[in-house]
């Protein structure tokens, strides 16, 4: 039993320990929030495959993409640089994948931005509470989407979040303005 616990801690917990902490999410810092989404509701997933927290979050995002695959909800994936587009397309088949510009870098990932065509940015933050951003610890994004689909507004675009979050990889040479392909 002690060996199993030691192995788990060595394999999973220690690499994540450096990525847990508080992160301030402020949608006002993202140029995306000034755009009107084409769909009534758009979910933008900030995906960085270099972040160890991503391995726990990816199944959660795929599950929500399947659950909300309607004409009202559109999912888009933003990656920090060109080298991650192929992996993002493999992880999220059929989703629109683009490279984020420096004006659209979130403070950390994995994170979600939810916008509506009527009310703009409604949520920016982690996908769920807890150490690993998975459905087992809760589901912020699903709660927001359910509220928006019933006509309620959320306006949770400025918050301090705690969990497994990595600073967004910054490589400003890959995109120059807005979002590049």
N, C-alpha and C positions, 0 to 999 in steps of 0.2 A: 504494500500500500504506500509506504514511504517513497519507494522508487518511482511508482506511478505518479505521485504528487510532484516529486522533484522533476520528472521528465516533462510533465504538463507545464510546470512553472518555467522551466528552461526553454521549452519549445514555444509556448504561446505568450506567457505573461511578460517575461523580461524584455523581449523585443518591443512589446506594446507600451511598457512602462514609460518610456521616453516620449510617447505620443499622447499621454493623457494629461489633461490640464484644462484650464479655462481659455476660451477663445471668444472674442467679441465679434459678432456678426452684425454688420450694418449695411443694409441694402442700398442706402444712399451712396455708398462707395462704388457701386457697380453701374457702369454705363448702360447695361442691359435694362435696368429698371426704367430708363427713359423711353424704351421702345414699347410698342404695342404688339403683343403676340398675335399671330395669325389665327390661332385656335382660341376658343373661349377661355380655356385654361391650359397653361403651359407649365410643365415641370422641367426645370433644367438641373441635370445631375452633373456636379463637378467631380470628375473621375480622374484619379491620378494612380496609375498602376504601380508607382514606386512607393506608395504608402502602404505599410503592412496592415493598416486598418481596413483597407479596401477589400481584402479577401472575405471579411465577415459581412460587409455591406452589399457586395455585388448580388448575391442571391436574393436579398431583400428588395433591391431595386428591380430586378427581373420579375419578381413576384408581383410587385405593384404595377409594373408596366403591363403585365398580363391582366391583372385585376381591373385596371382602369383603361383598357384598350377600347376606348369609345371615340366617337367623333368630337366629343367635347374636351377631351384631355389629350394633349400632345406632349411627348417626351423628347427632350433633346439632351445630348451628352456633350459636355465641354471638357476638353483635355488641355493640359498645360503646354504641350508642344507636339509638333508633327510626328515624332517618333511613337507616340502613344495612340495614334488614330487606328492603326490596324488592330491592336489589342482591344480597344474599345468597341470596334465594329464586331469583333469576334465575341466579346462578352455580351453585347446588346444587339443581336441581329435585327436588322430592319429599322433601327433607331438612327436618327440624324446625328452624326458625329462631326464636331467642328473643333478647331483650336481657338481657345480664348485669347483675346488680346490682353495686354497689361491692364487696360481699363476695366476688365471684367474678371480679374482674379479675385476669388473669395479669400478670406483670411486663412481658411483651412479646408481640408476635404477628408472624408467624403461629406458632401453637403448638398443641399437642395435649395433652389430658388423656385417659388411658385408664383406665377403672375396670371392675372386675368385680363381679358381684353377690355373689360369695363372699369376695373378698379386698380389696375397696375399690380405692383408687388404686394403680395399678401403674406409671404413667409420666406425667410432666409435662415438657414441653420442646419443642424444635423438631421439625418433621416429619422433617428430615434434616440431616446435617452439610453444611458448605460455605457459601459466600457467598450462595447464592440459594435454599436450601431446596427443591430440586427432586430428582427421582429420579436425575438424572445424577450427583449427588454422594453418593448413598447413600439409605438408607431406614430410619430409626430406628423409625418407627411400624409399618411392615410387619414388621420383625423382632420387635417386641414382640407384635403380633397373632398372628404365627405361633407364637411360644412359648406364648402364652396358649391358643390353640386346641389345642395338644398337651398342655395341662395344667400347664405350667410357670408359675411366678410370676416377676415381674420386679422389682418394688419399686425402681424408679428414679424417685423422686419428689422428689429434692433433688439438683440439679446446677447447675454453671456451664456455660453454653452460649455458643458464639461463632458468629456468622453474621449474616445479614441479618435483623435483628429490630428492630421499632419499639416504642417504649413504647406501652402500651395507652392509647387515648384515654379520658379520664376525663370523664364527664358524669353525675354522681350523681343528677340529677333525673329520669332516664328509668326507673329501676327502684328500688323501695324495699327489697325483701327477697328473698333467694333469686334466682330467675330470673323475669323478667316476660315476658309475651307481647307 
